[in-house]
Amino acid sequence: MSGATKFSEALRSAISSSGLSLDRIQIRLQERGVPVSVTALSYWQSGKRQPERQQSLRAILALEQILDVPTGSLLSLLPPPRPRGAASRRHLL
């Protein structure tokens, strides 16, 4: 099972257990100064995307608190970020 799949399954389970809607989670994140769209939250829990940027990783730390899961439990399930920019293009040549 890939890291992204483990992460998305754990996130989906934590959201379900919390009883909170994605809209409510988004509001709680905004209240903590961590803006994340409902679309991004949906993509993360479905496995379509994974959080990689610094702001997104901050959101995961806040999500762990909002969803009342142990600190680092979601963050530890993410694989290393993919290369971006010139470094990733070099591999295509």
FIPA-333839 format. One record per residue (C-alpha): residue number from 0; residue in one letter; x, y, z. Coordinates in Angstrom, 3 decimals. Example, Ala and Ser with C-alpha at 12.3 -4.5 7.8 and 13.67 -1.06 7.14 Angstrom:
FIPA-333839
<kefi 0,'A',<12.300,-4.500,7.800>>
<kefi 1,'S',<13.670,-1.060,7.140>>
//
This chain:
FIPA-333839
<kefi 0,'M',<0.000,0.000,0.000>>
<kefi 1,'S',<1.450,3.389,-0.949>>
<kefi 2,'G',<2.015,6.191,1.530>>
<kefi 3,'A',<-0.586,8.367,-0.139>>
<kefi 4,'T',<-3.162,5.594,0.145>>
<kefi 5,'K',<-2.368,5.020,3.811>>
<kefi 6,'F',<-2.608,8.753,4.400>>
<kefi 7,'S',<-5.908,9.152,2.540>>
<kefi 8,'E',<-7.464,6.179,4.318>>
<kefi 9,'A',<-6.343,7.452,7.725>>
<kefi 10,'L',<-7.591,10.963,6.954>>
<kefi 11,'R',<-10.931,9.672,5.668>>
<kefi 12,'S',<-11.341,7.526,8.777>>
<kefi 13,'A',<-10.452,10.411,11.121>>
<kefi 14,'I',<-12.899,12.742,9.357>>
<kefi 15,'S',<-15.633,10.134,9.512>>
<kefi 16,'S',<-14.994,9.467,13.208>>
<kefi 17,'S',<-15.061,13.179,13.989>>
<kefi 18,'G',<-18.553,13.621,12.581>>
<kefi 19,'L',<-17.436,16.930,11.058>>
<kefi 20,'S',<-18.248,17.921,7.489>>
<kefi 21,'L',<-15.481,19.111,5.181>>
<kefi 22,'D',<-17.068,22.570,5.294>>
<kefi 23,'R',<-16.861,22.626,9.091>>
<kefi 24,'I',<-13.263,21.369,9.015>>
<kefi 25,'Q',<-12.373,24.118,6.538>>
<kefi 26,'I',<-13.853,26.742,8.868>>
<kefi 27,'R',<-11.872,25.381,11.820>>
<kefi 28,'L',<-8.693,25.437,9.762>>
<kefi 29,'Q',<-9.363,29.051,8.731>>
<kefi 30,'E',<-9.925,29.973,12.381>>
<kefi 31,'R',<-6.399,28.657,13.036>>
<kefi 32,'G',<-4.980,30.742,10.197>>
<kefi 33,'V',<-4.499,27.775,7.865>>
<kefi 34,'P',<-6.656,28.267,4.762>>
<kefi 35,'V',<-7.402,25.080,2.834>>
<kefi 36,'S',<-10.161,24.628,0.274>>
<kefi 37,'V',<-12.873,22.015,0.675>>
<kefi 38,'T',<-11.735,20.685,-2.707>>
<kefi 39,'A',<-8.199,20.122,-1.392>>
<kefi 40,'L',<-9.549,18.330,1.696>>
<kefi 41,'S',<-11.712,16.157,-0.543>>
<kefi 42,'Y',<-8.788,15.332,-2.837>>
<kefi 43,'W',<-6.576,14.468,0.137>>
<kefi 44,'Q',<-9.095,12.072,1.657>>
<kefi 45,'S',<-9.888,10.438,-1.690>>
<kefi 46,'G',<-6.213,9.952,-2.552>>
<kefi 47,'K',<-6.425,12.061,-5.735>>
<kefi 48,'R',<-3.804,14.414,-4.317>>
<kefi 49,'Q',<-1.547,14.562,-1.327>>
<kefi 50,'P',<-0.393,17.548,0.684>>
<kefi 51,'E',<3.195,18.464,-0.174>>
<kefi 52,'R',<3.702,22.207,0.125>>
<kefi 53,'Q',<4.698,23.796,3.417>>
<kefi 54,'Q',<1.267,25.426,3.913>>
<kefi 55,'S',<-0.444,22.084,3.285>>
<kefi 56,'L',<1.790,20.321,5.793>>
<kefi 57,'R',<0.889,22.989,8.363>>
<kefi 58,'A',<-2.744,22.200,7.599>>
<kefi 59,'I',<-2.160,18.520,8.373>>
<kefi 60,'L',<-0.756,19.402,11.797>>
<kefi 61,'A',<-3.854,21.517,12.460>>
<kefi 62,'L',<-6.093,18.735,11.133>>
<kefi 63,'E',<-4.573,16.307,13.612>>
<kefi 64,'Q',<-5.685,18.615,16.427>>
<kefi 65,'I',<-9.125,19.313,14.936>>
<kefi 66,'L',<-9.782,15.615,14.300>>
<kefi 67,'D',<-8.376,14.655,17.717>>
<kefi 68,'V',<-5.788,12.181,16.442>>
<kefi 69,'P',<-2.275,11.804,17.862>>
<kefi 70,'T',<0.209,14.463,16.757>>
<kefi 71,'G',<2.189,13.237,13.755>>
<kefi 72,'S',<-0.121,10.299,13.051>>
<kefi 73,'L',<-1.314,11.674,9.706>>
<kefi 74,'L',<1.864,13.534,8.811>>
<kefi 75,'S',<3.954,10.379,9.264>>
<kefi 76,'L',<1.898,8.573,6.600>>
<kefi 77,'L',<2.874,10.980,3.821>>
<kefi 78,'P',<5.618,9.907,1.413>>
<kefi 79,'P',<8.459,12.336,0.654>>
<kefi 80,'P',<7.397,15.222,-1.595>>
<kefi 81,'R',<7.862,14.836,-5.326>>
<kefi 82,'P',<10.640,16.900,-6.943>>
<kefi 83,'R',<9.414,20.184,-8.383>>
<kefi 84,'G',<10.793,22.727,-10.801>>
<kefi 85,'A',<14.022,22.297,-12.737>>
<kefi 86,'A',<15.078,19.209,-10.765>>
<kefi 87,'S',<11.973,17.294,-11.837>>
<kefi 88,'R',<12.307,18.359,-15.472>>
<kefi 89,'R',<15.872,17.042,-15.660>>
<kefi 90,'H',<14.566,13.528,-15.121>>
<kefi 91,'L',<12.369,13.860,-18.194>>
<kefi 92,'L',<15.282,14.613,-20.509>>
//
